[in-house]
C-alpha cells in the first residue's frame, strides 16, 4: 500500500451511488495501514471554495451569465487543487476526493454539452493535477433515488440543489431536468459510463449492486490492478 503515497484518487458517480461512503472506507483502511490521507470534496473543500459553492448551490442563478457560473465551478476547483490537493501530493499523502472534473463531464454531458469541451476547459483550473485513478460507482437511477430517500417523481424538483452539478454552459439543453427528469439522470449515468474512453487518466467502473463491503473489496482489487499496490 505504500505505493499509494502521493497518489490522487477520485470517487464519483450518479446520485446515490455511495461514493462518499466508499471514499471514507478507503480512507479508514489506508490510515490503519499507516498512510497519511487527505479527504476533500468538489465543489468546495476550502474556505474560499465553500463560499463559491454556497453561491452556486443556494441562490437563484437566473440572472448569472452562464460563463460566470462555469468559471465559478472551475474557480472552486482551482482553489481546492492549489490549497489542498497539490500540497498534499507533494508531501506524499494520499488524496481522496468526492467528485471532480468527471462529475462536470457527466452532468453537463447529460444537459447536451460536449464532454470534450469540459475536458479542454479543466486544465485552466487544475493544471496537470488529474487524478491517478477515478472510481465511477455505477448505480441505476431508481436504486440511486431509493438510496437518497427520494422518489422517482421528485427528480425534476429543486433542480439546482438536487442535480449535483448544473447547466453551466450557454449551449446546454436546459429543459432536460424539467421535461424529462428521470431521463436526464439516466443520461448522467450513461455519460459516467463513457468516461473511460474520454478521460485523460484511468477510470474504473464499479457496479454497486452488492453490499457496501463487497464494493470496498472490488475497489481494493482494482487499486491493486491499476496502481500496483
Secondary structure, DSSP 8 states (H G I E B T S, - for coil): -GGGTT-EEEEEESTTS-HHHHHHHHHHHHHHTT--EEEEESS--SHHHHHHHHHHHHS--TTS-HHHHHHHHHHHHHHHIIIIIHHHHHTT-EEEEE--HHHHHHHHHHTT--HHHHHHHHHHHHTT---SEEEEEE--HHHHHHHHT--GGGTTSSHHHHSSS---STTS-TTHHHH-HHHHHHHHHHHHHHHHHH-SS-EEEEE-SS-HHHHHHHHHHHHHHHH--
